Amino acid sequence: MLRVLHQFVADPHACAYLPEQEAALEYSYAPWLTAQEYEDLMNRGYRKFGAMFFRPVCESCQECRPIRIPVDRFQPDRSQRRAWKRNADLRVELARPTVDGRRLDLYHRYHQAQSERKGWPETERDRREYEQSFVHNPVPAVEITLWEEAALRAVVLTDVTPNVVSGVYHYHDPELAERSLGTYCMLQTLELARRLGKPYAYFGYYVRDCGSLAYKARFRPCELLHPDGVWRSLSETTPE
């Protein structure tokens, strides 16, 4: 039985994805969450960082749709194949998530660049906050790191449940735009799911009219979770 120690709904605020909308999030703290329980929650529209899981409960908008890719049917497009080839020289390491100075430096440089390029809110996450979000985790987790010799180029954080590899977060060197590292991080998440024999890779929320999230639909075929609790192909329900 799912054990939740604390639950609350945050005050409504301007939506980070659709600024004309007002957003509200329901949060629950569950430090003993199991992998199966979390998979069940994801299939009801929840996501999590660490032991805190959440879902949007916005009154006037339902545009945040969980998105997943059936791993055995995924077909990379031309640009994704180029990104894979372009980064073939990087060393891929798999381990449990951790935090150190190199990771924090890369994380902050990535966020600073996104703030300047895309208007992301400026955030400073210290070691303790990073640990709470990405390291201290009640469910199995895998960190994918990408290295160019001794230089850390990207970090991909994932949760692993019985049928899913869930992409929690990724960040990468903002000075290497020509490598398409963001795309490569997503492809590495799919590759991890393939290696572990998981049918699906989950990529968080998709918002059609938000450029920071709409890119996820370029990984095809993909499915969206609808308010009725049914996963449906994007091509069936959403205008191209």
C-alpha positions in Angstrom: 0.0 0.0 0.0 1.3 3.4 -1.0 2.5 5.3 2.1 2.3 9.1 1.8 3.7 11.1 4.7 2.6 14.6 3.4 0.5 15.9 0.6 -0.4 19.5 -0.4 -1.4 21.6 -3.4 0.9 24.6 -4.0 -0.5 28.0 -4.5 -1.5 28.8 -8.1 1.2 30.6 -10.1 2.0 31.6 -13.7 2.6 28.5 -15.8 6.3 28.1 -16.8 5.2 26.4 -20.0 2.2 28.4 -21.1 2.6 31.9 -19.5 -1.0 32.9 -20.3 -2.2 30.0 -18.1 -2.3 29.6 -14.3 -0.7 26.4 -13.0 -1.2 24.4 -9.8 0.7 21.3 -8.7 -0.2 18.7 -6.2 2.8 17.3 -4.2 3.1 14.1 -2.2 6.1 12.9 -0.1 6.6 9.2 -0.2 10.1 8.0 1.0 9.1 4.3 0.8 7.7 4.4 -2.7 8.3 1.2 -4.6 9.2 0.9 -8.3 5.8 -0.7 -9.1 4.0 2.0 -7.2 5.8 4.7 -9.1 5.1 3.1 -12.4 1.4 3.0 -11.5 1.6 6.6 -10.5 3.2 7.6 -13.8 0.4 5.8 -15.6 -2.0 8.2 -13.7 -0.1 11.3 -14.8 2.4 11.8 -11.9 6.2 12.5 -12.1 8.7 12.8 -9.3 12.0 14.2 -8.1 13.6 12.1 -5.4 10.8 11.0 -3.0 8.5 13.9 -3.9 6.0 13.0 -6.6 3.6 15.5 -8.2 1.1 16.2 -10.9 -0.6 19.2 -12.4 -4.1 20.0 -11.1 -4.7 23.1 -13.1 -8.4 24.2 -13.3 -8.5 25.6 -16.8 -5.8 23.6 -18.7 -4.9 20.0 -19.4 -2.1 20.5 -21.9 0.6 18.8 -19.8 0.4 15.2 -21.2 2.8 12.4 -20.1 4.6 11.1 -23.2 6.2 7.7 -23.7 8.0 5.9 -26.6 7.5 2.2 -27.3 11.2 1.1 -27.4 10.9 -1.7 -29.9 9.0 0.5 -32.4 11.2 3.6 -32.1 12.7 4.7 -35.4 15.2 7.5 -35.2 14.8 10.2 -37.9 17.7 11.6 -39.9 18.7 14.3 -37.4 18.6 11.8 -34.5 20.8 9.4 -36.5 23.3 12.2 -37.1 23.3 13.1 -33.4 24.1 9.5 -32.6 27.0 9.4 -35.1 28.3 12.8 -34.1 28.7 11.7 -30.5 30.0 8.2 -31.1 33.4 9.3 -29.7 32.0 10.0 -26.2 32.5 7.4 -23.5 29.2 6.3 -21.9 29.2 5.3 -18.2 26.3 3.9 -16.2 26.2 4.1 -12.4 24.0 5.1 -9.5 23.3 8.8 -9.4 25.9 10.9 -7.4 26.9 14.5 -7.0 30.3 16.2 -7.1 31.8 19.5 -8.2 32.0 18.6 -11.9 28.3 17.7 -12.0 27.2 20.8 -10.1 29.4 23.1 -12.4 27.9 21.5 -15.5 24.4 21.7 -14.1 24.7 25.4 -13.3 26.4 26.3 -16.7 23.6 24.5 -18.5 20.9 26.3 -16.6 22.6 29.7 -17.0 22.7 29.1 -20.8 19.0 28.1 -20.9 18.1 31.1 -18.9 19.8 33.4 -21.4 18.6 31.5 -24.5 15.0 30.5 -23.5 14.2 32.6 -20.5 14.2 29.8 -18.0 14.0 31.0 -14.4 17.5 31.4 -12.9 18.0 28.7 -10.2 21.0 27.8 -8.0 20.7 24.2 -6.8 23.2 23.5 -4.1 24.6 20.0 -3.3 21.9 19.2 -0.8 19.1 20.2 -3.2 20.7 18.2 -6.0 20.9 15.1 -3.7 17.3 15.4 -2.7 16.1 15.7 -6.3 18.4 13.2 -8.1 20.5 11.1 -5.7 18.3 10.1 -2.7 15.7 8.0 -4.5 13.3 5.3 -3.2 13.2 3.5 -6.6 16.1 2.1 -8.6 17.9 4.8 -10.6 20.6 4.9 -13.2 22.9 7.9 -14.1 24.2 8.0 -17.6 27.3 10.1 -18.0 29.0 11.1 -21.2 32.7 11.8 -21.2 35.2 13.3 -23.7 38.4 11.9 -22.2 38.4 13.4 -18.7 35.8 16.1 -19.5 32.2 15.5 -18.4 29.9 16.5 -21.3 26.4 15.4 -20.2 24.5 13.8 -17.4 21.2 11.8 -17.9 19.3 10.8 -14.8 16.7 8.0 -15.0 14.3 6.0 -12.8 13.8 2.3 -13.5 10.5 0.5 -12.9 9.3 -2.9 -14.0 8.4 -1.9 -17.5 9.9 1.6 -17.9 13.0 3.6 -18.0 11.9 7.1 -17.1 14.0 10.1 -18.1 14.0 12.3 -14.9 16.4 15.0 -16.2 19.4 15.6 -18.3 21.8 18.5 -18.7 24.9 19.0 -20.9 27.7 21.3 -21.9 26.1 24.4 -23.4 29.2 25.3 -25.4 28.9 22.2 -27.6 25.7 23.0 -29.5 27.1 21.4 -32.7 27.0 18.0 -31.0 23.2 18.0 -30.4 23.8 16.6 -26.9 20.2 17.1 -25.8 19.0 14.7 -28.6 21.9 12.3 -27.8 20.8 12.3 -24.1 17.3 11.3 -25.1 18.7 8.6 -27.4 20.8 7.2 -24.5 17.7 7.0 -22.4 16.0 4.9 -25.1 19.2 2.8 -25.4 19.2 2.1 -21.7 15.6 0.9 -21.9 16.5 -1.3 -24.8 19.5 -2.8 -22.9 17.3 -3.4 -19.8 14.5 -5.0 -21.8 12.0 -2.4 -20.8 9.0 -1.9 -23.2 8.8 1.9 -22.7 10.8 5.0 -22.2 8.9 7.8 -20.5 10.0 11.4 -21.1 7.9 13.4 -18.6 5.4 15.9 -19.9 4.7 17.0 -23.4 3.1 20.4 -24.1 2.3 21.0 -27.7 2.6 24.8 -27.7 5.8 25.0 -25.5 9.0 24.8 -27.4 10.9 23.5 -24.4 8.7 20.4 -24.2 7.2 20.0 -27.7 10.5 18.6 -29.1 9.8 15.3 -27.3 7.3 14.4 -30.0 10.1 14.2 -32.5 10.9 10.7 -31.0 8.5 8.6 -33.0 6.2 6.7 -32.6 5.1 8.2 -29.3 2.0 8.0 -27.1 0.3 10.5 -24.9 -1.6 9.8 -21.7 -5.1 11.3 -21.9 -7.3 12.6 -19.1 -9.3 9.3 -19.3 -6.2 7.4 -18.3 -5.6 5.8 -21.7 -2.3 6.0 -23.7 -3.0 6.9 -27.3 -0.7 7.5 -30.3 0.1 11.1 -30.8 -0.8 10.8 -34.5 -4.3 9.7 -33.6 -5.2 12.6 -31.4 -3.0 15.6 -32.0 -2.9 17.8 -35.1 0.6 17.7 -36.7 
